[in-house]
Amino acid sequence: MLFNSYTFIFLFVPLTLLLTGLARRFAGVRGASAILVAASLFFYAYHDIKLLALIGGSIVINYLLTGLISSAEDRKRYWLTVLGVGLNLALLGYFKYTNFFLENVSAISGAEFDFKRIALPIGISFYTFQQVAYNTDTYSRKIKERDFLSYALFVAFFPQLIAGPIVHHGQIIKQFASDTFGRIRWENILIGVSIFGLGLFSKKILADSFAGYAAPVFSSVSDPETVMSFVTAWKGSLSYTFQIYFDFAGYSTMAVGLGRMFGVKLPVNFFSPYKSTNIIEFWRRWHITLSTFLRDYLYIAMGGNRKGKARRWFNLMATMVLGGLWHGANWNFVIWGTLHGAYLVINHAFNMFVKKVAVLAALQKTIGWKIISWFITFIAVVVAWVFFKIGTDMLSGTGRSLMDGTSTMLSAMFGGDGFATFGADIAALDLKFWLFLLAGFAIALGMPNMAQIFGDVRATYEKHGPAKAFGLITVSYKPNLIWTAVMAIIAAVAVFYLSPTTEFLYWAF
């Protein structure tokens, strides 16, 4: 059941809000929690009833195991945690990486495996990571109270179940006992609907429009006879760059809005990443909760920066490669993660070098330096997105390898195929594309993001001050008539253009 479907917007959400509100009024917090758990499990199993057994079994087994961990001592406690984490990763590995493993063994050995392709259950990457963190924190005695109903809702809460944010138990479980949780409060509903509408606009009007320009270009890569021009390659790569930006921003925004309707504040997961002036900053702004999880439960667990520079660089590279593989069982994701790992290592090493050179340290504070740094960062991100987009599935059956496809795009992007058709290609671009491209840059670089716009009403788990758009525009949402009218128009436009309904890109991960 997609967030951007009529069934979800006009039936599932209103009915769930009503039932949760009634349960809160007549049965208290536990009644509201029970309704939301049931609604969330229905939401998850709507596509395939078999998914209910998967997530239900995962929740029950993890809860029982963490109960044993919390009461055990010393080595038994440690091995129970290893078992809990191992079972979660084994489940994820089976569904997500079995096909990938067998395909690569087959390719290397020449052996033919007769196996049925395993379908990837939606959301498994997200709720697996949440439960891995819960297991680990139980071992570290960071879990103070245990309650099955709250735990089940923490894992299955539908606004963040399918594509994040990856919430930490300390951020959300305590909210299920708050005074606002589950109550029908019109201010929360008004704020939540406004945020949801903004996200819907980002997905439907912006992301899906850019998808229409990106898809034909990347599809042509599968044809060995394709000769791609400089303009066409940049049209495709920039279109996908903004498609994935507004698609993920849209989902992240809609999730926050949905949570707020139920009196739950979810953490920020997306904070204008294309405004970043270096890759380190980019990863503090893009998929923030995944970056935080990888840092806290992988990078630091491997030693972080505590064991010298060489080990630090290795830990950073390993974390990003695994982060890339988390996105999908294809070599394009491994390469994408490796690229970003290399970017981060270079960025950290360069920062260390700059600090030792007084002239460079002074230049680093200038506007010119920041503009150049932004440009280099943006181009690096665009190049990495080419690998992210061109995957095995796109090229399967064409006889082309991943490197063939990416080399076709990247060669054209950097002038390898010449500029003979430059003028004609520019003239062939329609006005609508230029308007969307201009809007993409203007919104991504010059406008405040959701967390800034709704900062004064504490829309998210974090505390944010009044919204400021980097000196260009300052706005601050208020739940009044004017803002309600503006947000209603934005939402109405998105709803009007809702059909056909398209999936969010991160639902595939």
Summary of the structure (lengths in Angstrom):
residues: 509
radius of gyration: 23.6
end to end distance: 16.2
largest distance: 72.8
contacts: 1642
relative contact order: 0.11
helix: 72%
strand: 0%
